[in-house]
Amino acid sequence: MSDTKQKRYFMDHEQMDFEAQILLGSCHYGAADAGEILATVERIPSGDFEKWYREWSATAERIQRIAEKSASSNNQVSARKAFLRAASYFAASAIFIDGTKDPSRGVHAWKRHLRSWELFCSYMNPPAEKVNIPHEGISMPGYFFRPDKAERPWATIIFNNGSDGATCGMWTLGVAAALERGYASLVFDGPGQNAMLWLQNVPFRHDWEKIIATIVDYLQPREDVDPNRIALSGISQGGYWILRALAFEHRIAAGIADPGVMDVSVPFFRALPQEVCDLLDAGKEKEFNEAMDEGLKNADDVVRQNMEWRMKPYKAKSFYDLYRKVRQYNVRDVIKQIQCPLFIADPEDEQFWPGQSKEVYEALVCPKTIVRFTAGEGANWHCEPKARGLYDQRMFDWLATVMPS
C-alpha cells in the first residue's frame, strides 16, 4: 500500500484496519452487522494474524448457528441474512492465514465460507442458480441471479472479482444493487480466484479476454439474458481484467472499472531497490531470488505475510517467476481497442494503483466517464469500502444512460 494520508479507525496494522472497513461497508447490503464487527475487532490485537483467524472464525461459527436454527424453524429471511453474514466472517478469517501458525487452515475456512454462501443463495427468492461454465478443460463455477421470477430476457451484468476477494463479497460489490435496479447478475470464479485457486489449483492468467469470451458465450444463448445488454464490471484487480477483456471482446455493451488499473505490477515494484530491478531486467534469476530472500529475512511479519498472500494465486515457482509474470498484467498496448462506453471509479487515497484511473481515462478513445470519490464523502480508499451505496448510486445512474434495465 502506498504512503497516502490514511486514517486508521480500528488498528495500527494498515491492512487489518482496511479489511475491517471493508466489512463495515458491507453492512449496507446486509453482508455484515456493525456490532458483530466491532465486537470481533475489539478482541484482536493489531497485527496478530493468529488471533484474527480465531476471532473471525468464532464469530462466523456463532452466526452460522443462528442461521441454522432459523432455517430449522423455517424462518427463511432470518436464515438467509445470517448465512450471508457467516459467509463474510468465514472469508475474513482466512485473509491473513499465511501469517498464522498453520496456513493450511485457509482451505477449510474458505470451504466454510462457500457453504454459508451457497445456503444464502438457496434461500433467495428466486434462488440464485449455481452454474458451471466449461473452459479449456476446466470448469468455472458461478452464480446467476435474477431480480424476480419473471420469464423475460434480462439486462445482465457480469461481476468480475479481484485478486483476493471472496465469492460472497460480490454481493456487496454489485449484485445486491443490480437486483434492486432490475438487472440480472452473474458472478464467477476465474483462474486464480476462489474455487479455481483453493480447489482446482488453477493460477491467474493475464489474457483475461479468453475468460470473458467464454462467459459471454455461455450467457448469450440463455433465454433469460438479453444478448445485446450485457455489461462487465471489475472490482479491484478486476479493473485490469475487464479492460484487458474489453479490448478484444466487443459483444459487451458497457464496462465498469473500480478502479481503473493500467498496470497491475506497479505496487510489486514500488519498494524494490533499483539494483534488484536491474537484476530482473538482466535475466539474472539466481541473483534476483537471492536478493529477495535476503530482503525478506530483514523484513517484518507484515511484509512476509503480504508477499506469501500475493504470490499464491500466481502459482509462481520463485520470486523471479512472480515478477516476470506480473509484468504481463498491463493494458497499455491494447487499451485503445476498447469500444464500449466505460465508467471508471477514481477514489481519493487509492493505496494500490494511485493515479491509474486517470491514466486509464486519458488513454481511452471510447465513450468514457470518470467519477471521483473523496474522503470528504467518506468514499476514499481502494474500492470505496465505506461508501458502496454512494458508489452504486453514481455507477448505476450512469449505467441507466447506456444500458437501461
Phi, psi and omega in degrees: 000148187274169182277064175272170181281086183271144168244121178268136183257330190236324188216152174288330178294114191300314183289324176298316179298319179297318179296323177295322178293322176300314178298319179299318179295332182286352174298332183304325180247021172079012181274359175199170176230136188302317181297320179296321179295308185296320179295323180287313181301324181299335182270000186248115173295140181303127177084002181269097185294321180296316180293322176303312180299312186292318184288320177291326176297317181296317178296316180299317181296322179295316181290327177297320178296322176298315180300315182294321178296317178297318180297319181293338178263007180064027173270082194291323179295313179298318179298313181302312183296319181289323177298323179294316179295319178300318178300317180299318184285323174298318178297319179298325184298333186268356188299319183252026187299330181291346177263004182268179181291335184219085182298342181296344179290349181299320180296316180298315179299317181295321178296322178294321175301316182295318180300314180294320178299315183290329174292319174304312180300322183289337180267003177286163179228103002283157179299145173293144181266121175281131183232158173230123187250111182293141177204114173049045176084001177239175180232123179265116179283149179204178181220128181252127183245134174246146181296325176203189186274001182300136180268089177207160178287120183266143161298133192230140177245127171273120178259113184263116181292174180261210187282331186215012179288141179289157177305315183294338181296338183288345173298309179289328187267032171149316189296312183301314181292324179296315181297321178300331185259007174088018175259139166283163184217147170234127168246149184210159172258115175267180179308131179085358184247130169047242185300326180294328178274305188291324187254328184252350176062033180262123185276172172306159168218148184277334184274067188292345177301331179290327177290312183292326176300319178295319179297316180294320176303323179289318186286318191303321180284350182294135181290340180264013177237132172278111186295343180266358180230070176240123177251162182229121181242135179236129180253140177058235179297342171302338175295337169277311187301319183288327177294315178301315182294317183293337177295336184243330185261104187258015174272357179276135184274335182201149180236151182221124180238122181228090359268184170284130182236109179279320186216108182298329190288344188307309181294337176295326185263353189302317184258009183275123179301150183300324182293330177285319175302321180297324177296319178296313181298328182276358180074023182270082188298309183300314182293322179296313180298321179295319179295320178294317178301316181295318180297319181288334175300324183268358182273164179274177183298328181299313181294315181296317179298317181296321179295317178300315182296318184285331181287328191309307186287346176276344183051044181284141181280341182199171176299320179300316179297316179301310186290330174291320180294312188295338177294342178285346188270068174216157186241014184303323184278348186236354190298330181287354177278349180291134184246329187282161175300143186226135174254130180235122174277139182229083183282136173297146180065025175308123185276324192267315182232058182300135178084349187283333176300317179292322178299317177298312182302315182291332182277336184291147175243359177276172171303133190212149178221130175243135184234125180275138174239126193246164176294325179298335177269357188073023188242019179276179182078164185305122178063024172046059191299329184262006188221045182293330177295317178295315178303313183295322177301313184289316183292313183288330173296322175293314184300325180299335181277341182244334178210078182296153178282000000 
